[in-house]
Amino acid sequence: MNARGILVLALAAVLMAVSGCGDAPPMSVSRPALGTIVTIDAYGADESDVQEAIDAAFSAMAEVESQLDAYSPTSDIAEINADPFAWHELPEGATEILDAVERLRVSTTFSSTLLGVVKLYDFGGEGHVPTEGELSAALIASAMPERDGTRIRFAGLSSSYAVPGFDFGGAAKGLALDRARAALRDHGGVTAALISTGSTTVTLGTKPDGEPWRVGVEDPREPGTVRMVGEWTGDATLSTSGDYQQYFERGGVRYHHILDPRTGEPARGTQSLTVVGRISGTDSDILSTALFVSGPDAALAYARDHGLGVFVVDSEGRTRFAPAPANSGITLAEGSRK
């Protein structure tokens, strides 16, 4: 569980509270899901309807998890990873993510085929700095697999420490929140909602009192401090990627889980990057990682070219941002609030 991510979620809730919630507060439900704690704050006239809609939203997220959790032995993707060189039918969610990466044109800085590389570092265990030879072999094994429509297989070589595999963790949360938002909308009993994993937040509609959603992003080096606040009404998405979410240190060097697919090494130059826009959770989740890897200058240029808001804390702790377009109704403001 990502404790720092949960703190971001708590800060978001505090910011919502101070903005005013009208006469009828939302129903708020938090449950373990997607490897973290997911919270849904939902508004609606009938409490039982809202509860049913929230249950449906969590069920929709569980379905995505059952397909794409590479670390669950019973998931669809784990079954593919157990025999990566045979042809397999991709789960629907995996196809959607791979298609989104191509559509967004970020395939050089975002990859869902790096499971073998990630495992070399053992972020959840003792921590290991792989050798150049280990990384080289793992990257060759993890090269983009052959794809035939919705079927896929790895065609590269493998060794005892470089077995390829899919890891959709960089986009699965966003996809799951998209499915959860759709479930709330389709149910009909929810008029507005905020759904958050901590690192990604999506909103549905506008709060009954007309007040904007306000979501705070934590400082990457000062837990408990809000470094940026995003504000908007209606449907939008905010995603943050940071070098503080999973990492270890060796010899004064921070080795974090956001790997550059071109080198297999942790991306440098950025401490955290936040994407905000009128886009899907899937797209924002992918882009927060891809733009983190690309570096601050390229990230800001991409944001300006694609009508997104991006907030960057660079490797020196300096703030850089590209404001969302004026007609988007989304504002980003730097802030510091305990």
Secondary structure, 3 states (H helix, E strand, C coil): CCHHHHHHHHHHHHHHHHHCCCCCCCEEEEEEECCEEEEEEEECCCHHHHHHHHHHHHHHHHHHHHHHCCCCCCCHHHHHHCCCCCCEECCHHHHHHHHHHHHHCCCCCCCCCEHHHHHHHCCCCCCCCCCHHHHHHHHHHCCCCEEECCEEECCCCCCCCCCCECCCHHHHHHHHHHHHHHHHHHHCCCCEEEEECCCEEEEECCCCCCCCEEEEEECCCCCCCEEEEEEECCCEEEEEEECCCCEEEECCEEEECCECCCCCCECCCEEEEEEEECCCHHHHHHHHHHHHHHCHHHHHHHHHHHCCEEEEEECCCCEEEECCCHHHCCEEEECCCC
